[in-house]
Amino acid sequence: MRRPRLGPVETSVASANEALFRPVRAGNAFEETVERLLQAIRLGVVGAGERLPSERELAERLGVSRVTLREAIRALADAGYVESRRGRYGGTFVNERLPEPGERATGEVDAAAFEDALCLRYVLETGAAEAAAARTLSPADRRHLTSTLAEAAAADLTDYRRKDSRLHLAIAEVTASGSLTTAMADARTRVNQLLDRIPLLEPNLEHSNAQHAAIVDAILAGDPVAARQAMAEHIEGTASLLRAFLA
C-alpha cells in the first residue's frame, strides 16, 4: 500500500502550521475549528492529497475536544474539502480537487474593508520580504523557499491560488516570527476572498511567477531593499487587478 503524503513538514522556522493550528476561543469552538482547518487547506499549508495531523494532535493544538474536532472534520467532508480513510495509513486527507469558491463575481464589495485588506497585505508582505532577506537563512529555510517557489510556478489554474498562498506564507515563515506568520495567514485569507471573486488570467500568472522568482532571488541574496521593492511591485499589480474588477 502506498504511504500517504503527510501534511506540513516541520522546520526550524515559525511555521504556518503552528500559526494556523493554534488554540481557538471557547465561545465559538466549532466555528473557529472549521475556520482554522479551512484556512490551512485553502492557503496550501496542508496540500491536496496530504493528511491532516492526527485527531489527537489537532485537538490538543486547537484546544478543543475530539468531539468538536470530529464535528468540524465531518462538516468539511460534507462540503467536499476532506475525506476520511481507514487502515494502517488512514486519517483525514485533503481532497485532490476542492470545491469552487461560491462567491465569484457576486455581491457588493465593501469599499472600506476592501482597501483595509489591501493596505494590511502591503504592510505585512513587504515587511516580511525585507525581514526575510535581512536574516541569515539556514539551508532548511532556503530549501523551503525554493521548493514552494517551484511548486507555485508549476501549479495549474485549479491549484494556483493555494500554491501562491503557500509561497507567500513561506516568506513569512523564514523570518522566524510566529506573530508575523499568524498575521500573514489571516491577512492572506482576507485577500483570497477577494481574489476568488475575479478570474485567473494566464498572462497575469506568468507575470506573477516571474515576480515571485525576483522576490525569492532577492531574499536568498540577502538584499532587503530589493526584496521589499520586488514584493511591493508584485502586490501593487495584484491590487490593480482587484480594483479593476471589484472597485
C-alpha positions in Angstrom: 0.0 0.0 0.0 1.3 3.4 -0.9 2.2 5.5 2.1 0.2 8.7 2.3 1.6 12.1 1.8 1.8 13.8 5.1 0.8 17.3 5.9 3.2 20.2 6.8 6.8 19.3 7.3 8.3 20.6 10.5 11.1 23.1 10.0 13.1 25.3 12.3 11.2 28.4 11.2 8.0 29.8 12.7 5.7 27.7 10.6 2.3 28.5 9.1 1.3 25.1 10.5 1.9 26.4 14.1 0.2 29.8 13.2 -3.0 28.2 12.0 -3.3 25.3 14.4 -3.3 27.4 17.5 -5.9 27.4 20.3 -9.3 28.6 19.4 -11.6 30.6 21.6 -14.0 28.6 23.7 -17.2 30.6 22.8 -17.2 29.5 19.2 -15.1 26.4 19.3 -16.8 24.5 16.4 -16.9 27.5 14.1 -13.3 28.5 14.7 -12.1 25.0 14.3 -13.8 24.8 10.9 -12.2 28.2 10.1 -8.7 27.1 11.1 -8.9 23.8 9.2 -10.3 25.6 6.1 -7.6 28.2 6.3 -4.9 25.6 6.3 -6.4 23.9 3.3 -7.1 27.0 1.2 -3.7 28.5 1.9 -2.0 25.3 0.9 -0.4 24.7 4.4 -1.9 21.2 4.0 -1.9 20.5 0.3 -4.1 18.4 -2.0 -3.9 14.7 -1.1 -2.0 15.4 2.1 -3.0 14.1 5.5 -4.1 16.4 8.3 -2.4 15.9 11.7 -4.0 13.2 13.8 -7.2 13.9 15.7 -5.4 13.7 19.0 -2.7 16.2 17.9 -5.2 18.6 16.3 -7.5 18.6 19.3 -4.6 19.3 21.6 -3.2 22.1 19.5 -6.5 23.8 18.8 -7.6 23.3 22.4 -10.9 21.6 21.6 -12.5 18.3 22.4 -12.2 15.5 20.0 -16.0 15.5 19.7 -15.8 19.1 18.5 -12.9 18.3 16.1 -14.8 15.4 14.6 -17.8 17.5 14.0 -15.7 20.1 12.3 -14.0 17.5 10.1 -17.4 15.9 9.2 -18.6 19.4 8.2 -15.6 19.8 5.9 -16.1 16.3 4.5 -19.7 17.0 3.7 -18.6 20.3 2.0 -16.1 18.3 -0.2 -12.8 19.5 1.3 -11.6 16.4 3.1 -12.2 12.7 3.2 -11.5 10.1 5.9 -9.7 6.8 5.2 -9.3 3.7 7.3 -6.5 1.3 7.7 -2.8 1.5 8.5 -2.2 4.6 6.5 -5.6 6.1 7.3 -6.6 9.5 8.6 -8.2 12.7 7.3 -6.9 13.7 3.9 -7.4 16.9 1.8 -9.2 16.1 -1.4 -7.3 16.4 -4.6 -9.9 18.8 -6.1 -11.6 21.3 -3.9 -15.0 23.0 -4.3 -15.0 26.1 -6.4 -15.4 29.4 -4.5 -19.1 30.2 -4.2 -18.9 34.0 -4.3 -17.1 34.7 -7.6 -18.4 37.9 -9.2 -21.4 38.1 -6.9 -22.5 40.6 -4.3 -21.2 44.0 -3.4 -17.7 44.7 -2.1 -17.4 46.9 1.0 -15.0 49.6 -0.2 -13.6 50.3 3.3 -13.0 46.6 4.0 -11.5 46.2 0.5 -8.9 49.0 1.0 -8.2 47.9 4.5 -7.4 44.3 3.4 -5.0 45.6 0.6 -3.3 48.1 2.9 -2.7 45.4 5.6 -1.4 43.0 3.0 1.0 45.6 1.6 2.5 46.5 5.0 2.8 42.8 6.2 4.2 41.3 3.0 6.7 44.0 2.0 7.9 43.9 5.6 8.1 40.1 5.6 10.2 40.1 2.4 12.6 42.7 3.8 12.9 40.9 7.2 13.5 37.5 5.4 16.2 39.0 3.3 17.9 40.5 6.4 18.2 37.2 8.2 20.9 34.6 7.8 18.9 31.8 6.4 19.5 28.2 7.2 19.8 25.6 4.5 16.3 24.4 5.5 15.0 27.9 5.1 16.5 28.2 1.7 15.1 24.9 0.6 11.7 25.8 1.9 11.7 29.0 -0.2 13.0 27.3 -3.4 10.6 24.4 -3.2 7.5 26.5 -2.6 8.6 28.8 -5.4 8.9 25.8 -7.8 5.5 24.4 -6.7 3.8 27.8 -7.4 5.5 28.0 -10.8 4.4 24.5 -11.8 0.8 24.9 -10.5 -2.1 24.7 -12.9 -5.1 27.1 -12.8 -7.1 24.9 -10.4 -4.4 24.8 -7.7 -2.6 28.1 -8.4 -4.2 30.1 -5.6 -3.2 27.6 -2.9 0.4 27.3 -4.2 0.7 31.0 -4.5 -0.5 31.5 -0.9 1.9 28.8 0.3 4.8 30.6 -1.2 3.8 33.9 0.4 3.5 32.2 3.8 6.9 30.6 3.3 8.4 34.0 3.1 6.8 34.9 6.5 7.9 31.6 8.0 11.6 32.2 7.2 11.5 35.5 9.1 11.2 33.2 12.2 8.5 35.5 13.6 5.5 33.4 14.7 3.4 36.6 15.2 4.1 37.7 11.7 3.3 34.4 10.2 0.0 34.3 12.1 -0.9 37.8 10.9 0.1 36.9 7.3 -2.1 33.8 7.3 -5.1 35.9 8.5 -4.4 38.7 6.0 -3.9 36.3 3.1 -7.3 34.6 3.9 -9.0 38.0 3.5 -7.2 38.8 0.3 -8.0 35.3 -1.1 -11.7 36.0 -0.5 -11.3 39.0 -2.9 -9.2 37.1 -5.4 -11.7 34.3 -5.6 -14.2 36.8 -7.0 -12.1 37.6 -10.1 -10.9 35.3 -12.9 -7.4 33.8 -13.1 -5.7 35.4 -16.1 -2.9 33.4 -17.8 -0.7 36.4 -18.7 -1.0 37.7 -15.1 0.0 34.3 -13.7 3.1 34.3 -15.9 4.0 37.8 -14.7 3.2 36.8 -11.1 5.6 33.8 -11.3 8.4 36.0 -12.7 7.8 38.4 -9.8 7.8 35.5 -7.3 11.2 34.5 -8.7 12.6 38.0 -8.3 11.4 38.2 -4.7 12.9 34.9 -3.7 16.1 35.7 -5.5 16.5 38.9 -3.6 15.8 37.1 -0.3 18.3 34.4 -1.0 20.8 37.0 -2.0 20.4 38.8 1.3 19.2 42.1 -0.3 16.4 43.6 1.9 15.9 46.6 -0.3 15.5 44.6 -3.4 13.3 42.1 -1.7 10.9 44.8 -0.4 10.8 46.5 -3.7 10.1 43.3 -5.6 7.3 42.4 -3.2 5.8 45.9 -3.4 5.7 45.7 -7.2 4.1 42.3 -7.0 1.4 43.3 -4.5 0.6 46.5 -6.3 0.0 44.6 -9.5 -2.5 42.3 -7.7 -4.2 45.3 -6.2 -4.6 46.9 -9.6 -6.4 43.8 -10.9 -8.6 43.7 -7.8 -9.5 47.3 -8.2 -10.2 46.9 -11.9 -12.7 44.1 -11.3 -14.2 44.9 -8.0 -13.7 48.6 -7.0 
